[in-house]
Amino acid sequence: MSKIISIHSFRGGTGKSNSTANIAVLMAARGLRVGVVDTDIQSPGIHVLFGLDEDDERLSLNDYLWGKCQVEEAAIDMTQSLGGDLLGRLFLIPSSIKAGEIAKVLREGYDVALLQEGFQRLVSRLKLDVLMIDTHPGLNEETLLSIAISDKLVIILRPDQQDYQGTGVTVDVARRLKVSDLLLLVNKAPQSLDPEAVKAKVAQAYDSEVVAVLQHSDEMMALASGGIFSLKYPNHPVALTYRAVVDRLLRD
């Protein structure tokens, strides 16, 4: 049965899109058909990790929301361009990175209800095993919809007081929306902190499962979103941790 997995964070700068991209690629490497939707329409970014720029985009999620195409027509098959040994397929549905179209979203908005229809249509038309939603940070109408329809929700936070407070709000909202599988992922933890201690602290604070603690990586910072980290550094501790996250997410 297909799964819908949302990757969310209360604040920006947590590494949400990086984590979404790495998890999606590792799932595709296992032979799954994976779709990735960038619903951060106001500030899209995951396309950079997949090597796309403005000239590469033909259709986007924006075009679907404005009635210009079917949502599956905006899907870009990234499988070959990613290289590596992907046994499955990976499709990216990007949001537009054109300044004029972002301004139009901010000015005119769109029918959020179309998102749910689009998600279900993508799963059906592309025969997806997993649909991953890279959400907009914070809580707004589209993120609430994404959370509500998800089979699994991963909330990413840094070991930072502002993140802790905002994550508490998000966890409470997710529980009110009856998300069946809620997981926390701590990212960018300083090397000086004991990962197990961080994991225990966060799990206790939110009474939720902490799927992993990702420590700060100089290699990740140097890559600067210039590709998929788990493909470039497959044996790095960060990549191995992402694999463990995939194991958990694919568990029924």
BELKA-V719215 format. One record per backbone hydrogen bond with DSSP energy under -1.0 kcal/mol. CO is the residue of the C=O (numbers start at 1). NH is the residue of the N-H. Records with the same first field share a line. If there is no record, write none. Layout:
CO = NH, NH
This chain:
3 = 131
4 = 151, 152
5 = 133
6 = 154
7 = 135
8 = 156
9 = 138
15 = 19
16 = 20
17 = 21
18 = 22
19 = 23
20 = 24
21 = 25
22 = 26
23 = 27
24 = 28
25 = 29
27 = 32
28 = 31, 88
32 = 89
33 = 129, 130
34 = 91
35 = 132
36 = 93
37 = 39, 134
39 = 41
45 = 48
47 = 52
48 = 51
53 = 56
60 = 64
61 = 65
62 = 66
63 = 68
64 = 67
70 = 73
71 = 74
72 = 75
76 = 92
78 = 82
89 = 34
90 = 78
91 = 36
92 = 76
93 = 38
94 = 61
98 = 102
99 = 103
100 = 104
101 = 105
102 = 106
103 = 107
104 = 108
105 = 109
111 = 114
112 = 115
113 = 117
114 = 118
115 = 119
116 = 120
117 = 121
118 = 122
119 = 123
120 = 124
121 = 125
122 = 126
123 = 128
129 = 3
130 = 35
131 = 5
132 = 37
133 = 7
134 = 39
140 = 144
141 = 145
142 = 146
143 = 147
144 = 148
145 = 149
147 = 150
152 = 6
153 = 183
154 = 8
155 = 185
157 = 187
158 = 160
160 = 164
161 = 165
162 = 166
163 = 167
164 = 168
165 = 169
166 = 170
167 = 171
168 = 172
169 = 173
170 = 174
171 = 175
172 = 176
173 = 177
174 = 179
175 = 178
181 = 153
183 = 155
184 = 211
185 = 157
186 = 214
189 = 216
190 = 193
194 = 198
195 = 199
196 = 200
197 = 201
198 = 202
199 = 203
200 = 204
201 = 205
202 = 206
203 = 207, 208
209 = 184
212 = 186
214 = 189
217 = 221
218 = 222
219 = 223
220 = 224
223 = 226
228 = 231, 232
229 = 233
233 = 236
236 = 240
237 = 241
238 = 242
239 = 243
240 = 244
241 = 245
242 = 246
243 = 247
244 = 248
245 = 249
246 = 250
